Amino acid sequence: MLFLNYNKDMNSNFDIKDEKEKTWISITGYRALLILRILLNESCSSKELIEKLRKNPILAKSTSKDTIMTSINSLKAAGCIFTRPTKANNYQYKLLSHPFILNLTPEEIDKLIVIRENIAKELNLKEIFDMNGLYEKISDLTFNDEYKSKIENSKPLKFISNELFSIISNPNIINKKLLITYNSPKFGREEFEIVPQKIIYENQKAYIWCYNCKYESLGLINIERIFEIKEISSNDNFEAPKIYEVIYEIFGDSINDFELQEYEEIISETEDKITVKAFVNNEFLFIQRILLFGTSFKIISPAFFKEVLINKIKLIQKGYEQ
């Protein structure tokens, strides 16, 4: 068991003790590193630094304005450069630069990007954003604007902000009405309400499977096309319809073996093709049925189901490749 024990004779040190050995660590050095870590993330005044350090059980009793100044001076001596605290900047220390830089070559940055691209193919949506956060921290440590830009512009799902992901990944939004602003491929920028059913991540694309209140239809919303979630209804859960219509054609050899299902109706029929309307409430089984027609079918509508089917076929191809 590992625990901390203060040394009563040396107030600038503490020991980490386990059952077999004892290690001495400088509290002064620990304080300086903790201040550096804080200032890497945000600017702070002496008062704010004191408040933060006093929440640390190791430094709670040994933090004052004098010890803060000593640590700041130590960091300056090590090569850190800070803004001078003045009334104009609310007497805050802002870290401008430091010598603790991660030195990477352009080739190493390119390799990191390739590694991320390959790993991303095997991750779920949350893991993608966790990995992007890790890469952002790595790029920050380089203090190289070109590297930062390269890593930022090559990240998976770069058009989905962390704020938007935080909202859509919250299970509490399921069956709630969301008012969104959306970049529609057909109509451009428009505003409408959706009722999310589930989040889908396939072929490195993120979607919301939802009911669109404006168009009264079930379908996929590409999350990268959402400009903003303007409002989340606080009312009780909305029960979205579970059935949607798919119109498809079959032709070729499939015509001879075609059997109409109870949830389907024939819209038109010629010697060359049959046009069918299906009322789908079990998407998995319907996709299995459609794929049995091989290459002798065509989806007419809705557009979202074409995308669902394409994604499913790509996943099948990927499985065979592996």
Salt bridges, closest charged atoms under 4 A:
ASP15 OD2 - LYS22 NZ 3.77
GLU42 OE2 - LYS52 NZ 3.13
ASP110 OD1 - LYS150 NZ 2.66
ASP130 OD2 - LYS126 NZ 2.86
GLU152 OE2 - LYS155 NZ 3.24
GLU190 OE1 - LYS214 NZ 2.95
GLU191 OE1 - LYS230 NZ 3.05
GLU202 OE2 - LYS312 NZ 3.91
GLU245 OE1 - LYS277 NZ 3.92
GLU249 OE2 - LYS273 NZ 3.28
GLU264 OE1 - ARG289 NH2 2.96
